[in-house]
Amino acid sequence: MIINSYLLIKTLHVVSSVLLAGTGFGSAFFLFFANRSGSLAAQVVVCRLVKRADLWFTTPAVIIQPLSGLWMAQQAGWPLNTPWLLLGLALYLLAGTCWLPVVWLQLRMSAMAEQALASRQPLPARYWRYARWWEALGYAAFAAMPLIFYLMVAKPDLSQ
């Protein structure tokens, strides 16, 4: 059996997109509800796991997505100025621009939660400010994801 490199890269691209979106949505779901649980111990555990998920799954997927996507576009003969491709890349950059501060916020929120638990103190007001920013940036990043999926699957003619 001969392995088709395009199909192999495409499979990697699809799997990494599932990991990117799935880990992002799952992490956001659990931290969103842990923050509303009233359980500091739950927040500590979920913050720790969200950091791990970003390191193990999201970060590699964030790297694989543009590399594999641009390679496939080149192999398929789509110029980078193809409108649906440009829009998809712009939305990906928007999501990434939101994700980077989200990672920073998650690291700080996790440290604050661990400190609060260790010192048996309530979470500081700064934690809740960071949580609001974390949510707002997450909504913006996640709004881009279904649009990116649509563009990559449908490849609509946007030149009209």
PEPEHU-V175492 format. One record per residue. N is the residue number from 1. RES is the residue in one letter. SS is DSSP state (@ for helix, = for strand, . for the rest). PHI is phi in radians with two decimals (* if undefined). D_LAST is the distance of its C-alpha to the last C-alpha in whole Angstrom. Layout:
((N;RES;SS;PHI;D_LAST) (N;RES;SS;PHI;D_LAST))
//
This chain:
((1;M;.;*;43) (2;I;.;-1.64;40) (3;I;.;-1.56;38) (4;N;.;-1.43;34) (5;S;@;-1.10;33) (6;Y;@;-1.09;30) (7;L;@;-1.17;31) (8;L;@;-1.14;33) (9;I;@;-1.16;31) (10;K;@;-1.10;28) (11;T;@;-1.10;31) (12;L;@;-1.03;32) (13;H;@;-1.10;29) (14;V;@;-1.14;29) (15;V;@;-1.09;32) (16;S;@;-1.19;32) (17;S;@;-1.19;29) (18;V;@;-1.14;31) (19;L;@;-1.11;34) (20;L;@;-1.07;31) (21;A;@;-1.23;30) (22;G;@;-1.14;33) (23;T;@;-1.15;36) (24;G;@;-1.08;34) (25;F;@;-1.12;34) (26;G;@;-1.11;37) (27;S;@;-1.07;39) (28;A;@;-1.09;37) (29;F;@;-1.00;38) (30;F;@;-1.20;42) (31;L;@;-1.25;42) (32;F;@;-0.96;41) (33;F;@;-1.39;43) (34;A;@;-1.11;46) (35;N;.;-1.15;46) (36;R;.;-1.80;46) (37;S;.;-1.37;49) (38;G;.;1.39;52) (39;S;.;-1.96;53) (40;L;@;-1.09;53) (41;A;@;-1.07;54) (42;A;@;-1.12;51) (43;Q;@;-1.09;49) (44;V;@;-1.08;51) (45;V;@;-1.11;50) (46;V;@;-1.18;46) (47;C;@;-0.99;46) (48;R;@;-1.09;47) (49;L;@;-1.24;46) (50;V;@;-1.13;42) (51;K;@;-1.05;43) (52;R;@;-1.11;44) (53;A;@;-1.07;41) (54;D;@;-1.11;39) (55;L;@;-1.21;41) (56;W;@;-1.42;41) (57;F;@;-2.03;38) (58;T;@;-1.17;35) (59;T;@;-1.04;36) (60;P;@;-1.05;36) (61;A;@;-1.15;33) (62;V;@;-1.06;31) (63;I;@;-1.37;32) (64;I;@;-1.14;31) (65;Q;@;-0.96;28) (66;P;@;-1.20;26) (67;L;@;-1.11;28) (68;S;@;-1.24;28) (69;G;@;-1.13;24) (70;L;@;-1.17;24) (71;W;@;-1.08;26) (72;M;@;-1.12;24) (73;A;@;-1.06;21) (74;Q;@;-1.12;23) (75;Q;@;-1.12;25) (76;A;@;-1.43;22) (77;G;.;1.48;20) (78;W;.;-1.51;17) (79;P;.;-1.16;17) (80;L;.;-1.15;17) (81;N;.;-1.60;14) (82;T;.;-1.09;12) (83;P;@;-0.94;10) (84;W;@;-1.15;12) (85;L;@;-1.25;15) (86;L;@;-1.05;15) (87;L;@;-1.12;14) (88;G;@;-1.06;17) (89;L;@;-1.12;19) (90;A;@;-1.10;19) (91;L;@;-1.16;20) (92;Y;@;-1.12;23) (93;L;@;-1.13;24) (94;L;@;-1.05;24) (95;A;@;-1.06;26) (96;G;@;-1.15;28) (97;T;@;-1.13;29) (98;C;@;-1.38;30) (99;W;@;-1.17;32) (100;L;@;-1.03;34) (101;P;@;-1.18;36) (102;V;@;-1.07;36) (103;V;@;-1.08;38) (104;W;@;-1.03;40) (105;L;@;-1.09;41) (106;Q;@;-1.06;42) (107;L;@;-1.08;44) (108;R;@;-1.19;46) (109;M;@;-1.09;46) (110;S;@;-1.09;48) (111;A;@;-1.10;50) (112;M;@;-1.14;51) (113;A;@;-1.15;51) (114;E;@;-1.10;54) (115;Q;@;-1.12;56) (116;A;@;-1.09;56) (117;L;@;-1.15;57) (118;A;@;-1.11;60) (119;S;@;-1.64;61) (120;R;.;0.97;61) (121;Q;.;-2.01;59) (122;P;.;-1.22;56) (123;L;.;-1.11;53) (124;P;.;-1.25;52) (125;A;@;-1.02;50) (126;R;@;-1.05;48) (127;Y;@;-0.99;47) (128;W;@;-1.23;45) (129;R;@;-1.12;43) (130;Y;@;-1.08;42) (131;A;@;-1.09;41) (132;R;@;-1.14;39) (133;W;@;-1.13;37) (134;W;@;-0.99;37) (135;E;@;-1.13;36) (136;A;@;-1.05;33) (137;L;@;-1.16;32) (138;G;@;-1.11;32) (139;Y;@;-1.07;30) (140;A;@;-1.12;27) (141;A;@;-1.13;27) (142;F;@;-1.24;27) (143;A;@;-1.11;24) (144;A;@;-1.27;22) (145;M;@;-1.08;24) (146;P;@;-1.10;22) (147;L;@;-1.16;19) (148;I;@;-1.10;19) (149;F;@;-1.01;21) (150;Y;@;-1.03;18) (151;L;@;-1.07;15) (152;M;@;-1.23;18) (153;V;@;-1.45;19) (154;A;@;-1.43;16) (155;K;.;0.82;14) (156;P;.;-1.18;10) (157;D;.;-1.44;7) (158;L;.;-1.74;6) (159;S;.;-1.39;4) (160;Q;.;-1.43;0))
//
